[in-house]
Amino acid sequence: MAIQKNLYNLLMSGNETAWTGTSWVMEYDRVFEHTNAQVKQQFETLDDAALAALLELPTLFAYERFVNAPAHVGRITGISRRQKEFAFTFNFDDAVAPIPHASFMQLLPELDIDLKGRSIAAIGP
């Protein structure tokens, strides 16, 4: 599966403890929730090849606006399918400092993230 070089995973949560450990779950209906259609098309089969391609991408772990906690850069290290959700493991890149929430919010246009007055939770730019 050929993927574009400028893609990254974006995982957002409204749970203030979401990124304090090394694993998390995401319901199937939240995956690609606000992802650009062209990006979504590359991965929407969510078959083994698509999941492997997602593992190759860097990941931005962020919180919804109301949590006001820093974002982190890292990688998804494993993904498993459950009955109603994906379970994944992850780690942060120690070479990249946490991104303060205010700074992350200022980076949204450059990261091609358009909130349009809503919170977001998706994989993709």
C-alpha positions, 0 to 999 in steps of 0.5 A: 500500500503506497501512502503519501509522505505528508500524512499522520495519524491524529488521535483526539480524546475528550478523556483527560487520561487518554494519553497518560498510559500506553494503550487506548481503545477507540470505537469503530464509528470514531475512526476517520470521523472528520477525515478528508475523504481522499485520505479516508479512502486510502485506509477505510478498508481497515484490513491488515494492509491498511492497519499496517500502513497506519502503524508506519505513520507518525501520530499526534495524540491530542485532547479535545478543546475542553480538556486543555492538556498538551498534545504529544508526538509518537507512534501507534505500536499495535492495533487489534480489532475487538467487537465494537472498537479498536484497541491500540498501543502507543508510545511518545517520541522522547525527542519531541517535547509535549505541545502545550494546548494553546500552541497546538490550537495555533498549529491547527491551520498548518496541520490542515485541521479544520474544527469548524466550531466542533471537536474532532476525533479522527485518524488522518490530517 
